[in-house]
Amino acid sequence: MFRFEKATGLVNKILANKCKKLWGEWILEFSEGDVSVADVLEKHEAYDGRALADPIEGREYGKTTAKFWLE
């Protein structure tokens, strides 16, 4: 599958709200700055309990509509 087709499929799943996974390259928008999922998982203790923008909707609905919880 070409990258474009794979990316298009992912975007369509997200828009249809059928995507529940965030990949390592996905950017999370914390109020202090943008961080990839991979970086957050690597330094999870630093981000535990911190607020961020909705991972799918972005900052459009506010900068603190979601929280990262380490389980």
All heavy atoms as TSV, in Angstrom:
chain	resi	resn	atom	element	x	y	z
A	1	MET	N	N	0.844	-1.180	0.000
A	1	MET	CA	C	0.000	0.000	0.000
A	1	MET	C	C	0.889	1.243	0.000
A	1	MET	O	O	1.869	1.316	0.727
A	1	MET	CB	C	-0.891	-0.018	1.241
A	1	MET	CG	C	-1.842	1.135	1.321
A	1	MET	SD	S	-2.916	1.151	2.783
A	1	MET	CE	C	-3.985	-0.211	2.432
A	2	PHE	N	N	0.577	2.192	-0.794
A	2	PHE	CA	C	1.328	3.433	-0.851
A	2	PHE	C	C	1.108	4.239	0.429
A	2	PHE	O	O	0.056	4.154	1.054
A	2	PHE	CB	C	0.899	4.268	-2.066
A	2	PHE	CG	C	1.232	3.615	-3.364
A	2	PHE	CD1	C	0.257	3.008	-4.113
A	2	PHE	CD2	C	2.538	3.602	-3.813
A	2	PHE	CE1	C	0.567	2.403	-5.319
A	2	PHE	CE2	C	2.865	3.005	-5.012
A	2	PHE	CZ	C	1.873	2.393	-5.772
A	3	ARG	N	N	2.081	5.026	0.805
A	3	ARG	CA	C	1.968	5.854	2.016
A	3	ARG	C	C	0.750	6.759	1.960
A	3	ARG	O	O	0.064	6.943	2.947
A	3	ARG	CB	C	3.216	6.693	2.199
A	3	ARG	CG	C	4.379	5.931	2.716
A	3	ARG	CD	C	5.517	6.859	2.999
A	3	ARG	NE	N	6.624	6.123	3.557
A	3	ARG	CZ	C	7.707	6.670	4.009
A	3	ARG	NH1	N	7.846	7.979	3.950
A	3	ARG	NH2	N	8.671	5.936	4.509
A	4	PHE	N	N	0.499	7.345	0.784
A	4	PHE	CA	C	-0.642	8.244	0.647
A	4	PHE	C	C	-1.935	7.512	0.960
A	4	PHE	O	O	-2.797	8.021	1.681
A	4	PHE	CB	C	-0.687	8.843	-0.758
A	4	PHE	CG	C	-1.883	9.734	-0.984
A	4	PHE	CD1	C	-1.891	11.016	-0.478
A	4	PHE	CD2	C	-2.984	9.274	-1.668
A	4	PHE	CE1	C	-2.988	11.847	-0.661
A	4	PHE	CE2	C	-4.087	10.085	-1.870
A	4	PHE	CZ	C	-4.086	11.378	-1.357
A	5	GLU	N	N	-2.094	6.311	0.429
A	5	GLU	CA	C	-3.310	5.531	0.672
A	5	GLU	C	C	-3.428	5.158	2.149
A	5	GLU	O	O	-4.521	5.210	2.720
A	5	GLU	CB	C	-3.312	4.285	-0.198
A	5	GLU	CG	C	-3.488	4.585	-1.674
A	5	GLU	CD	C	-3.283	3.358	-2.547
A	5	GLU	OE1	O	-2.801	2.330	-2.047
A	5	GLU	OE2	O	-3.600	3.453	-3.743
A	6	LYS	N	N	-2.316	4.799	2.766
A	6	LYS	CA	C	-2.344	4.459	4.187
A	6	LYS	C	C	-2.715	5.684	5.027
A	6	LYS	O	O	-3.549	5.596	5.930
A	6	LYS	CB	C	-0.971	3.932	4.608
A	6	LYS	CG	C	-0.939	3.366	5.990
A	6	LYS	CD	C	0.409	2.709	6.261
A	6	LYS	CE	C	0.410	2.046	7.618
A	6	LYS	NZ	N	1.678	1.380	7.900
A	7	ALA	N	N	-2.118	6.822	4.703
A	7	ALA	CA	C	-2.428	8.059	5.424
A	7	ALA	C	C	-3.878	8.468	5.223
A	7	ALA	O	O	-4.557	8.874	6.169
A	7	ALA	CB	C	-1.492	9.173	4.967
A	8	THR	N	N	-4.358	8.334	4.003
A	8	THR	CA	C	-5.752	8.673	3.713
A	8	THR	C	C	-6.696	7.777	4.507
A	8	THR	O	O	-7.685	8.244	5.072
A	8	THR	CB	C	-6.044	8.537	2.207
A	8	THR	OG1	O	-5.172	9.415	1.501
A	8	THR	CG2	C	-7.482	8.892	1.879
A	9	GLY	N	N	-6.393	6.500	4.583
A	9	GLY	CA	C	-7.211	5.568	5.363
A	9	GLY	C	C	-7.231	5.934	6.832
A	9	GLY	O	O	-8.280	5.896	7.475
A	10	LEU	N	N	-6.091	6.312	7.374
A	10	LEU	CA	C	-6.019	6.715	8.781
A	10	LEU	C	C	-6.833	7.972	9.032
A	10	LEU	O	O	-7.606	8.048	9.985
A	10	LEU	CB	C	-4.566	6.926	9.198
A	10	LEU	CG	C	-4.338	7.451	10.605
A	10	LEU	CD1	C	-4.923	6.504	11.646
A	10	LEU	CD2	C	-2.863	7.655	10.854
A	11	VAL	N	N	-6.682	8.950	8.165
A	11	VAL	CA	C	-7.441	10.192	8.322
A	11	VAL	C	C	-8.939	9.911	8.244
A	11	VAL	O	O	-9.722	10.438	9.041
A	11	VAL	CB	C	-7.015	11.229	7.254
A	11	VAL	CG1	C	-7.973	12.413	7.227
A	11	VAL	CG2	C	-5.597	11.693	7.517
A	12	ASN	N	N	-9.360	9.066	7.333
A	12	ASN	CA	C	-10.782	8.731	7.230
A	12	ASN	C	C	-11.294	8.036	8.492
A	12	ASN	O	O	-12.412	8.299	8.935
A	12	ASN	CB	C	-11.033	7.873	5.990
A	12	ASN	CG	C	-10.916	8.679	4.715
A	12	ASN	OD1	O	-11.095	9.893	4.715
A	12	ASN	ND2	N	-10.595	8.014	3.627
A	13	LYS	N	N	-10.493	7.140	9.083
A	13	LYS	CA	C	-10.895	6.487	10.332
A	13	LYS	C	C	-11.028	7.503	11.455
A	13	LYS	O	O	-11.966	7.454	12.250
A	13	LYS	CB	C	-9.872	5.423	10.734
A	13	LYS	CG	C	-9.963	4.153	9.956
A	13	LYS	CD	C	-8.934	3.165	10.472
A	13	LYS	CE	C	-8.937	1.891	9.661
A	13	LYS	NZ	N	-7.926	0.939	10.155
A	14	ILE	N	N	-10.076	8.414	11.530
A	14	ILE	CA	C	-10.127	9.438	12.572
A	14	ILE	C	C	-11.367	10.298	12.409
A	14	ILE	O	O	-12.089	10.560	13.370
A	14	ILE	CB	C	-8.855	10.306	12.533
A	14	ILE	CG1	C	-7.648	9.473	12.981
A	14	ILE	CG2	C	-9.004	11.551	13.401
A	14	ILE	CD1	C	-6.321	10.117	12.692
A	15	LEU	N	N	-11.634	10.729	11.184
A	15	LEU	CA	C	-12.796	11.574	10.938
A	15	LEU	C	C	-14.102	10.846	11.215
A	15	LEU	O	O	-15.084	11.449	11.617
A	15	LEU	CB	C	-12.768	12.101	9.502
A	15	LEU	CG	C	-11.631	13.074	9.189
A	15	LEU	CD1	C	-11.624	13.424	7.710
A	15	LEU	CD2	C	-11.737	14.326	10.041
A	16	ALA	N	N	-14.110	9.539	11.020
A	16	ALA	CA	C	-15.311	8.742	11.291
A	16	ALA	C	C	-15.375	8.324	12.762
A	16	ALA	O	O	-16.274	7.607	13.162
A	16	ALA	CB	C	-15.325	7.512	10.392
A	17	ASN	N	N	-14.372	8.768	13.571
A	17	ASN	CA	C	-14.293	8.461	14.997
A	17	ASN	C	C	-14.186	6.957	15.246
A	17	ASN	O	O	-14.693	6.439	16.219
A	17	ASN	CB	C	-15.472	9.056	15.758
A	17	ASN	CG	C	-15.155	9.170	17.234
A	17	ASN	OD1	O	-13.998	9.199	17.630
A	17	ASN	ND2	N	-16.179	9.227	18.051
A	18	LYS	N	N	-13.512	6.252	14.349
A	18	LYS	CA	C	-13.321	4.816	14.517
A	18	LYS	C	C	-11.869	4.490	14.874
A	18	LYS	O	O	-11.478	3.349	14.892
A	18	LYS	CB	C	-13.724	4.082	13.244
A	18	LYS	CG	C	-15.197	4.206	12.940
A	18	LYS	CD	C	-15.551	3.500	11.676
A	18	LYS	CE	C	-17.034	3.686	11.377
A	18	LYS	NZ	N	-17.415	3.107	10.098
A	19	CYS	N	N	-11.100	5.504	15.146
A	19	CYS	CA	C	-9.684	5.307	15.464
A	19	CYS	C	C	-9.493	5.491	16.964
A	19	CYS	O	O	-9.780	6.548	17.500
A	19	CYS	CB	C	-8.834	6.305	14.693
A	19	CYS	SG	S	-7.090	6.108	15.000
A	20	LYS	N	N	-9.018	4.479	17.639
A	20	LYS	CA	C	-8.816	4.543	19.082
A	20	LYS	C	C	-7.346	4.463	19.459
A	20	LYS	O	O	-7.008	4.505	20.623
A	20	LYS	CB	C	-9.568	3.396	19.767
A	20	LYS	CG	C	-11.046	3.341	19.455
A	20	LYS	CD	C	-11.779	4.517	20.036
A	20	LYS	CE	C	-13.258	4.391	19.749
A	20	LYS	NZ	N	-13.992	5.585	19.922
A	21	LYS	N	N	-6.450	4.333	18.480
A	21	LYS	CA	C	-5.025	4.184	18.756
A	21	LYS	C	C	-4.259	5.404	18.287
A	21	LYS	O	O	-4.564	5.986	17.255
A	21	LYS	CB	C	-4.472	2.942	18.047
A	21	LYS	CG	C	-5.059	1.660	18.542
A	21	LYS	CD	C	-4.451	0.487	17.807
A	21	LYS	CE	C	-5.076	-0.807	18.282
A	21	LYS	NZ	N	-4.502	-1.956	17.604
A	22	LEU	N	N	-3.258	5.770	19.056
A	22	LEU	CA	C	-2.363	6.843	18.673
A	22	LEU	C	C	-0.980	6.243	18.490
A	22	LEU	O	O	-0.455	5.606	19.385
A	22	LEU	CB	C	-2.331	7.931	19.755
A	22	LEU	CG	C	-3.668	8.570	20.111
A	22	LEU	CD1	C	-3.487	9.568	21.242
A	22	LEU	CD2	C	-4.276	9.251	18.903
A	23	TRP	N	N	-0.375	6.464	17.344
A	23	TRP	CA	C	0.924	5.896	17.042
A	23	TRP	C	C	2.035	6.784	17.576
A	23	TRP	O	O	1.821	7.946	17.913
A	23	TRP	CB	C	1.053	5.695	15.536
A	23	TRP	CG	C	0.184	4.579	15.070
A	23	TRP	CD1	C	0.556	3.268	14.953
A	23	TRP	CD2	C	-1.190	4.627	14.703
A	23	TRP	NE1	N	-0.511	2.509	14.520
A	23	TRP	CE2	C	-1.597	3.321	14.361
A	23	TRP	CE3	C	-2.130	5.653	14.630
A	23	TRP	CZ2	C	-2.882	3.010	13.956
A	23	TRP	CZ3	C	-3.415	5.341	14.223
A	23	TRP	CH2	C	-3.774	4.042	13.890
A	24	GLY	N	N	3.242	6.255	17.604
A	24	GLY	CA	C	4.398	6.949	18.156
A	24	GLY	C	C	4.673	8.307	17.553
A	24	GLY	O	O	5.124	9.227	18.235
A	25	GLU	N	N	4.397	8.464	16.267
A	25	GLU	CA	C	4.669	9.735	15.596
A	25	GLU	C	C	3.585	10.778	15.845
A	25	GLU	O	O	3.745	11.940	15.503
A	25	GLU	CB	C	4.786	9.532	14.073
A	25	GLU	CG	C	5.789	8.488	13.662
A	25	GLU	CD	C	5.207	7.065	13.685
A	25	GLU	OE1	O	3.989	6.902	13.536
A	25	GLU	OE2	O	5.986	6.134	13.868
A	26	TRP	N	N	2.465	10.335	16.399
A	26	TRP	CA	C	1.330	11.235	16.631
A	26	TRP	C	C	1.758	12.344	17.589
A	26	TRP	O	O	2.400	12.100	18.585
A	26	TRP	CB	C	0.170	10.452	17.247
A	26	TRP	CG	C	-1.135	11.162	17.155
A	26	TRP	CD1	C	-1.623	12.082	18.029
A	26	TRP	CD2	C	-2.113	11.006	16.157
A	26	TRP	NE1	N	-2.847	12.518	17.631
A	26	TRP	CE2	C	-3.180	11.858	16.470
A	26	TRP	CE3	C	-2.196	10.222	15.009
A	26	TRP	CZ2	C	-4.315	11.951	15.695
A	26	TRP	CZ3	C	-3.337	10.325	14.243
A	26	TRP	CH2	C	-4.375	11.178	14.584
A	27	ILE	N	N	1.381	13.565	17.319
A	27	ILE	CA	C	1.753	14.702	18.157
A	27	ILE	C	C	0.637	15.014	19.147
A	27	ILE	O	O	-0.525	15.158	18.774
A	27	ILE	CB	C	2.050	15.944	17.290
A	27	ILE	CG1	C	3.222	15.670	16.356
A	27	ILE	CG2	C	2.325	17.171	18.167
A	27	ILE	CD1	C	4.532	15.355	17.055
A	28	LEU	N	N	1.023	15.107	20.414
A	28	LEU	CA	C	0.109	15.502	21.480
A	28	LEU	C	C	0.410	16.958	21.824
A	28	LEU	O	O	1.568	17.350	21.947
A	28	LEU	CB	C	0.306	14.612	22.705
A	28	LEU	CG	C	0.043	13.127	22.478
A	28	LEU	CD1	C	0.405	12.330	23.724
A	28	LEU	CD2	C	-1.400	12.882	22.088
A	29	GLU	N	N	-0.646	17.751	21.973
A	29	GLU	CA	C	-0.490	19.189	22.179
A	29	GLU	C	C	-0.688	19.554	23.651
A	29	GLU	O	O	-1.789	19.841	24.094
A	29	GLU	CB	C	-1.477	19.948	21.303
A	29	GLU	CG	C	-1.266	19.696	19.819
A	29	GLU	CD	C	-2.323	20.324	18.957
A	29	GLU	OE1	O	-3.525	20.103	19.237
A	29	GLU	OE2	O	-1.963	21.041	18.020
A	30	PHE	N	N	0.399	19.518	24.407
A	30	PHE	CA	C	0.381	19.963	25.804
A	30	PHE	C	C	0.508	21.480	25.806
A	30	PHE	O	O	1.008	22.083	24.851
A	30	PHE	CB	C	1.548	19.335	26.573
A	30	PHE	CG	C	1.368	17.870	26.843
A	30	PHE	CD1	C	1.857	16.927	25.954
A	30	PHE	CD2	C	0.709	17.429	27.980
A	30	PHE	CE1	C	1.697	15.574	26.188
A	30	PHE	CE2	C	0.540	16.072	28.219
A	30	PHE	CZ	C	1.037	15.148	27.330
A	31	SER	N	N	0.082	22.130	26.885
A	31	SER	CA	C	0.149	23.592	26.926
A	31	SER	C	C	1.582	24.106	26.860
A	31	SER	O	O	1.830	25.200	26.374
A	31	SER	CB	C	-0.561	24.128	28.174
A	31	SER	OG	O	0.007	23.574	29.338
A	32	GLU	N	N	2.546	23.299	27.316
A	32	GLU	CA	C	3.952	23.707	27.280
A	32	GLU	C	C	4.608	23.448	25.929
A	32	GLU	O	O	5.732	23.855	25.699
A	32	GLU	CB	C	4.753	22.982	28.366
A	32	GLU	CG	C	4.372	23.366	29.775
A	32	GLU	CD	C	3.128	22.637	30.279
A	32	GLU	OE1	O	2.744	21.605	29.696
A	32	GLU	OE2	O	2.541	23.119	31.255
A	33	GLY	N	N	3.929	22.720	25.071
A	33	GLY	CA	C	4.483	22.439	23.754
A	33	GLY	C	C	4.026	21.102	23.214
A	33	GLY	O	O	3.412	20.305	23.921
A	34	ASP	N	N	4.329	20.864	21.971
A	34	ASP	CA	C	3.914	19.638	21.289
A	34	ASP	C	C	4.954	18.540	21.514
A	34	ASP	O	O	6.151	18.786	21.447
A	34	ASP	CB	C	3.756	19.897	19.797
A	34	ASP	CG	C	2.683	20.936	19.499
A	34	ASP	OD1	O	1.917	21.267	20.416
A	34	ASP	OD2	O	2.618	21.398	18.360
A	35	VAL	N	N	4.457	17.325	21.777
A	35	VAL	CA	C	5.318	16.182	22.078
A	35	VAL	C	C	4.740	14.958	21.375
A	35	VAL	O	O	3.521	14.760	21.343
A	35	VAL	CB	C	5.363	15.923	23.601
A	35	VAL	CG1	C	6.308	14.803	23.936
A	35	VAL	CG2	C	5.733	17.180	24.365
A	36	SER	N	N	5.597	14.119	20.825
A	36	SER	CA	C	5.111	12.902	20.165
A	36	SER	C	C	4.667	11.875	21.208
A	36	SER	O	O	5.125	11.891	22.357
A	36	SER	CB	C	6.199	12.299	19.277
A	36	SER	OG	O	7.214	11.720	20.075
A	37	VAL	N	N	3.788	10.981	20.805
A	37	VAL	CA	C	3.343	9.900	21.679
A	37	VAL	C	C	4.551	9.089	22.155
A	37	VAL	O	O	4.654	8.741	23.332
A	37	VAL	CB	C	2.321	8.989	20.960
A	37	VAL	CG1	C	2.062	7.714	21.736
A	37	VAL	CG2	C	1.018	9.743	20.727
A	38	ALA	N	N	5.488	8.819	21.257
A	38	ALA	CA	C	6.684	8.047	21.614
A	38	ALA	C	C	7.467	8.738	22.727
A	38	ALA	O	O	7.900	8.081	23.687
A	38	ALA	CB	C	7.564	7.840	20.388
A	39	ASP	N	N	7.624	10.054	22.650
A	39	ASP	CA	C	8.348	10.789	23.692
A	39	ASP	C	C	7.596	10.780	25.017
A	39	ASP	O	O	8.197	10.665	26.081
A	39	ASP	CB	C	8.613	12.224	23.252
A	39	ASP	CG	C	9.670	12.324	22.174
A	39	ASP	OD1	O	10.476	11.379	22.019
A	39	ASP	OD2	O	9.692	13.356	21.472
A	40	VAL	N	N	6.283	10.910	24.958
A	40	VAL	CA	C	5.481	10.876	26.185
A	40	VAL	C	C	5.598	9.510	26.852
A	40	VAL	O	O	5.764	9.424	28.075
A	40	VAL	CB	C	4.002	11.220	25.891
A	40	VAL	CG1	C	3.126	10.943	27.105
A	40	VAL	CG2	C	3.871	12.673	25.460
A	41	LEU	N	N	5.540	8.451	26.072
A	41	LEU	CA	C	5.658	7.114	26.654
A	41	LEU	C	C	7.051	6.871	27.222
A	41	LEU	O	O	7.204	6.207	28.238
A	41	LEU	CB	C	5.293	6.057	25.619
A	41	LEU	CG	C	3.826	6.061	25.197
A	41	LEU	CD1	C	3.594	5.034	24.097
A	41	LEU	CD2	C	2.909	5.811	26.379
A	42	GLU	N	N	8.055	7.436	26.583
A	42	GLU	CA	C	9.429	7.271	27.064
A	42	GLU	C	C	9.650	8.008	28.380
A	42	GLU	O	O	10.343	7.532	29.269
A	42	GLU	CB	C	10.404	7.788	26.008
A	42	GLU	CG	C	11.855	7.572	26.375
A	42	GLU	CD	C	12.787	8.035	25.271
A	42	GLU	OE1	O	12.508	7.756	24.092
A	42	GLU	OE2	O	13.792	8.692	25.614
A	43	LYS	N	N	9.032	9.192	28.507
A	43	LYS	CA	C	9.192	10.023	29.708
A	43	LYS	C	C	7.856	10.147	30.427
A	43	LYS	O	O	7.465	11.235	30.862
A	43	LYS	CB	C	9.718	11.395	29.304
A	43	LYS	CG	C	11.049	11.330	28.587
A	43	LYS	CD	C	11.413	12.673	27.997
A	43	LYS	CE	C	12.631	12.511	27.115
A	43	LYS	NZ	N	12.766	13.547	26.128
A	44	HIS	N	N	7.145	9.035	30.544
A	44	HIS	CA	C	5.766	9.030	31.023
A	44	HIS	C	C	5.566	9.661	32.397
A	44	HIS	O	O	4.558	10.288	32.647
A	44	HIS	CB	C	5.200	7.610	31.008
A	44	HIS	CG	C	6.010	6.641	31.778
A	44	HIS	ND1	N	7.046	5.951	31.183
A	44	HIS	CD2	C	5.966	6.246	33.068
A	44	HIS	CE1	C	7.601	5.161	32.077
A	44	HIS	NE2	N	6.967	5.327	33.229
A	45	GLU	N	N	6.510	9.532	33.283
A	45	GLU	CA	C	6.337	10.096	34.622
A	45	GLU	C	C	6.240	11.620	34.584
A	45	GLU	O	O	5.547	12.227	35.400
A	45	GLU	CB	C	7.462	9.647	35.535
A	45	GLU	CG	C	7.383	8.158	35.839
A	45	GLU	CD	C	8.528	7.667	36.707
A	45	GLU	OE1	O	9.426	8.476	37.047
A	45	GLU	OE2	O	8.528	6.483	37.041
A	46	ALA	N	N	6.915	12.249	33.629
A	46	ALA	CA	C	6.880	13.701	33.507
A	46	ALA	C	C	5.530	14.209	33.002
A	46	ALA	O	O	5.176	15.363	33.227
A	46	ALA	CB	C	7.994	14.178	32.575
A	47	TYR	N	N	4.772	13.353	32.332
A	47	TYR	CA	C	3.498	13.762	31.735
A	47	TYR	C	C	2.275	13.222	32.476
A	47	TYR	O	O	1.154	13.637	32.185
A	47	TYR	CB	C	3.447	13.324	30.264
A	47	TYR	CG	C	4.486	14.022	29.431
A	47	TYR	CD1	C	5.712	13.423	29.151
A	47	TYR	CD2	C	4.259	15.301	28.948
A	47	TYR	CE1	C	6.684	14.075	28.400
A	47	TYR	CE2	C	5.223	15.967	28.203
A	47	TYR	CZ	C	6.431	15.343	27.937
A	47	TYR	OH	O	7.382	16.004	27.206
A	48	ASP	N	N	2.466	12.326	33.406
A	48	ASP	CA	C	1.353	11.701	34.124
A	48	ASP	C	C	0.479	12.752	34.797
A	48	ASP	O	O	0.958	13.608	35.545
A	48	ASP	CB	C	1.887	10.716	35.161
A	48	ASP	CG	C	0.799	9.840	35.747
A	48	ASP	OD1	O	-0.209	9.586	35.056
A	48	ASP	OD2	O	0.947	9.391	36.893
A	49	GLY	N	N	-0.810	12.740	34.480
A	49	GLY	CA	C	-1.774	13.659	35.070
A	49	GLY	C	C	-1.823	15.037	34.429
A	49	GLY	O	O	-2.601	15.877	34.861
A	50	ARG	N	N	-1.042	15.278	33.408
A	50	ARG	CA	C	-1.024	16.599	32.775
A	50	ARG	C	C	-2.118	16.734	31.730
A	50	ARG	O	O	-2.452	15.803	31.017
A	50	ARG	CB	C	0.329	16.857	32.132
A	50	ARG	CG	C	1.392	17.086	33.203
A	50	ARG	CD	C	2.722	17.525	32.713
A	50	ARG	NE	N	2.699	18.485	31.637
A	50	ARG	CZ	C	3.726	18.648	30.804
A	50	ARG	NH1	N	4.810	17.913	30.938
A	50	ARG	NH2	N	3.671	19.542	29.845
A	51	ALA	N	N	-2.651	17.933	31.648
A	51	ALA	CA	C	-3.712	18.238	30.689
A	51	ALA	C	C	-3.125	18.538	29.318
A	51	ALA	O	O	-1.991	19.004	29.203
A	51	ALA	CB	C	-4.534	19.425	31.177
A	52	LEU	N	N	-3.918	18.238	28.303
A	52	LEU	CA	C	-3.520	18.510	26.929
A	52	LEU	C	C	-4.760	18.684	26.071
A	52	LEU	O	O	-5.877	18.412	26.505
A	52	LEU	CB	C	-2.652	17.377	26.369
A	52	LEU	CG	C	-3.305	16.008	26.188
A	52	LEU	CD1	C	-2.643	15.260	25.048
A	52	LEU	CD2	C	-3.187	15.190	27.457
A	53	ALA	N	N	-4.545	19.157	24.862
A	53	ALA	CA	C	-5.653	19.282	23.907
A	53	ALA	C	C	-6.108	17.889	23.489
A	53	ALA	O	O	-5.344	16.925	23.559
A	53	ALA	CB	C	-5.192	20.067	22.680
A	54	ASP	N	N	-7.342	17.780	23.071
A	54	ASP	CA	C	-7.857	16.502	22.587
A	54	ASP	C	C	-6.942	15.989	21.474
A	54	ASP	O	O	-6.647	16.727	20.534
A	54	ASP	CB	C	-9.274	16.687	22.052
A	54	ASP	CG	C	-9.897	15.394	21.597
A	54	ASP	OD1	O	-9.542	14.941	20.477
A	54	ASP	OD2	O	-10.713	14.837	22.327
A	55	PRO	N	N	-6.463	14.750	21.571
A	55	PRO	CA	C	-5.526	14.230	20.572
A	55	PRO	C	C	-6.061	14.195	19.143
A	55	PRO	O	O	-5.297	14.269	18.194
A	55	PRO	CB	C	-5.223	12.810	21.052
A	55	PRO	CG	C	-5.534	12.822	22.499
A	55	PRO	CD	C	-6.661	13.806	22.658
A	56	ILE	N	N	-7.355	14.098	18.980
A	56	ILE	CA	C	-7.951	14.047	17.642
A	56	ILE	C	C	-8.416	15.433	17.194
A	56	ILE	O	O	-8.148	15.872	16.090
A	56	ILE	CB	C	-9.138	13.051	17.593
A	56	ILE	CG1	C	-8.716	11.662	18.074
A	56	ILE	CG2	C	-9.743	13.007	16.196
A	56	ILE	CD1	C	-7.639	10.998	17.241
A	57	GLU	N	N	-9.106	16.140	18.057
A	57	GLU	CA	C	-9.676	17.440	17.698
A	57	GLU	C	C	-8.651	18.564	17.726
A	57	GLU	O	O	-8.847	19.595	17.106
A	57	GLU	CB	C	-10.834	17.793	18.651
A	57	GLU	CG	C	-11.966	16.803	18.641
A	57	GLU	CD	C	-12.722	16.765	17.333
A	57	GLU	OE1	O	-12.688	17.754	16.565
A	57	GLU	OE2	O	-13.346	15.742	17.044
A	58	GLY	N	N	-7.574	18.413	18.479
A	58	GLY	CA	C	-6.574	19.466	18.592
A	58	GLY	C	C	-7.030	20.579	19.514
A	58	GLY	O	O	-7.938	20.413	20.323
A	59	ARG	N	N	-6.403	21.715	19.394
A	59	ARG	CA	C	-6.663	22.860	20.293
A	59	ARG	C	C	-7.972	23.575	19.990
A	59	ARG	O	O	-8.335	24.512	20.702
A	59	ARG	CB	C	-5.504	23.840	20.206
A	59	ARG	CG	C	-4.242	23.281	20.807
A	59	ARG	CD	C	-3.144	24.328	20.862
A	59	ARG	NE	N	-2.013	23.806	21.589
A	59	ARG	CZ	C	-0.819	23.587	21.058
A	59	ARG	NH1	N	-0.597	23.869	19.798
A	59	ARG	NH2	N	0.153	23.098	21.791
A	60	GLU	N	N	-8.669	23.150	18.964
A	60	GLU	CA	C	-9.924	23.813	18.580
A	60	GLU	C	C	-10.921	23.855	19.742
A	60	GLU	O	O	-11.675	24.804	19.885
A	60	GLU	CB	C	-10.541	23.080	17.391
A	60	GLU	CG	C	-11.802	23.719	16.866
A	60	GLU	CD	C	-12.336	23.010	15.640
A	60	GLU	OE1	O	-11.545	22.453	14.865
A	60	GLU	OE2	O	-13.561	23.017	15.465
A	61	TYR	N	N	-10.922	22.834	20.589
A	61	TYR	CA	C	-11.867	22.765	21.710
A	61	TYR	C	C	-11.205	23.107	23.035
A	61	TYR	O	O	-11.748	22.846	24.087
A	61	TYR	CB	C	-12.491	21.369	21.779
A	61	TYR	CG	C	-13.378	21.091	20.596
A	61	TYR	CD1	C	-12.937	20.284	19.560
A	61	TYR	CD2	C	-14.633	21.665	20.490
A	61	TYR	CE1	C	-13.733	20.043	18.457
A	61	TYR	CE2	C	-15.434	21.435	19.392
A	61	TYR	CZ	C	-14.975	20.622	18.387
A	61	TYR	OH	O	-15.760	20.393	17.293
A	62	GLY	N	N	-10.026	23.672	23.005
A	62	GLY	CA	C	-9.332	24.073	24.218
A	62	GLY	C	C	-8.026	23.324	24.398
A	62	GLY	O	O	-7.790	22.292	23.778
A	63	LYS	N	N	-7.193	23.851	25.264
A	63	LYS	CA	C	-5.873	23.266	25.493
A	63	LYS	C	C	-5.868	22.234	26.607
A	63	LYS	O	O	-4.861	21.584	26.837
A	63	LYS	CB	C	-4.876	24.369	25.828
A	63	LYS	CG	C	-4.636	25.339	24.695
A	63	LYS	CD	C	-3.636	26.398	25.092
A	63	LYS	CE	C	-3.442	27.390	23.972
A	63	LYS	NZ	N	-2.482	28.431	24.350
A	64	THR	N	N	-6.979	22.097	27.331
A	64	THR	CA	C	-7.007	21.193	28.487
A	64	THR	C	C	-8.227	20.276	28.475
A	64	THR	O	O	-8.806	19.996	29.515
A	64	THR	CB	C	-6.970	22.004	29.794
A	64	THR	OG1	O	-8.100	22.885	29.823
A	64	THR	CG2	C	-5.692	22.806	29.930
A	65	THR	N	N	-8.625	19.797	27.307
A	65	THR	CA	C	-9.826	18.962	27.223
A	65	THR	C	C	-9.535	17.496	27.469
A	65	THR	O	O	-10.443	16.691	27.549
A	65	THR	CB	C	-10.498	19.112	25.839
A	65	THR	OG1	O	-9.532	18.820	24.832
A	65	THR	CG2	C	-11.053	20.495	25.641
A	66	ALA	N	N	-8.251	17.121	27.586
A	66	ALA	CA	C	-7.880	15.730	27.837
A	66	ALA	C	C	-6.796	15.686	28.902
A	66	ALA	O	O	-6.194	16.712	29.234
A	66	ALA	CB	C	-7.371	15.083	26.542
A	67	LYS	N	N	-6.565	14.502	29.462
A	67	LYS	CA	C	-5.485	14.307	30.415
A	67	LYS	C	C	-4.754	13.025	30.078
A	67	LYS	O	O	-5.360	12.061	29.648
A	67	LYS	CB	C	-6.006	14.206	31.844
A	67	LYS	CG	C	-6.188	15.530	32.496
A	67	LYS	CD	C	-6.082	15.412	33.980
A	67	LYS	CE	C	-6.155	16.823	34.542
A	67	LYS	NZ	N	-5.958	16.851	35.937
A	68	PHE	N	N	-3.448	13.049	30.296
A	68	PHE	CA	C	-2.656	11.844	30.119
A	68	PHE	C	C	-2.545	11.158	31.468
A	68	PHE	O	O	-2.055	11.717	32.440
A	68	PHE	CB	C	-1.251	12.184	29.591
A	68	PHE	CG	C	-0.353	10.993	29.537
A	68	PHE	CD1	C	-0.482	10.061	28.512
A	68	PHE	CD2	C	0.613	10.772	30.500
A	68	PHE	CE1	C	0.334	8.943	28.467
A	68	PHE	CE2	C	1.433	9.667	30.462
A	68	PHE	CZ	C	1.286	8.752	29.440
A	69	TRP	N	N	-3.028	9.913	31.537
A	69	TRP	CA	C	-2.942	9.122	32.758
A	69	TRP	C	C	-2.130	7.867	32.468
A	69	TRP	O	O	-2.423	7.122	31.561
A	69	TRP	CB	C	-4.330	8.695	33.256
A	69	TRP	CG	C	-5.191	9.838	33.686
A	69	TRP	CD1	C	-6.275	10.293	33.049
A	69	TRP	CD2	C	-5.038	10.639	34.843
A	69	TRP	NE1	N	-6.823	11.355	33.726
A	69	TRP	CE2	C	-6.075	11.586	34.848
A	69	TRP	CE3	C	-4.104	10.676	35.887
A	69	TRP	CZ2	C	-6.217	12.541	35.843
A	69	TRP	CZ3	C	-4.254	11.640	36.880
A	69	TRP	CH2	C	-5.298	12.551	36.855
A	70	LEU	N	N	-1.120	7.667	33.265
A	70	LEU	CA	C	-0.299	6.480	33.149
A	70	LEU	C	C	-0.938	5.387	33.988
A	70	LEU	O	O	-1.253	5.588	35.152
A	70	LEU	CB	C	1.112	6.762	33.652
A	70	LEU	CG	C	2.066	5.600	33.659
A	70	LEU	CD1	C	2.320	5.138	32.228
A	70	LEU	CD2	C	3.351	5.984	34.339
A	71	GLU	N	N	-1.171	4.234	33.385
A	71	GLU	CA	C	-1.759	3.127	34.147
A	71	GLU	C	C	-0.801	1.995	34.209
A	71	GLU	O	O	-0.106	1.673	33.341
A	71	GLU	CB	C	-3.042	2.671	33.471
A	71	GLU	CG	C	-4.132	3.680	33.653
A	71	GLU	CD	C	-5.473	3.124	33.249
A	71	GLU	OE1	O	-5.694	1.911	33.293
A	71	GLU	OE2	O	-6.319	3.925	32.877
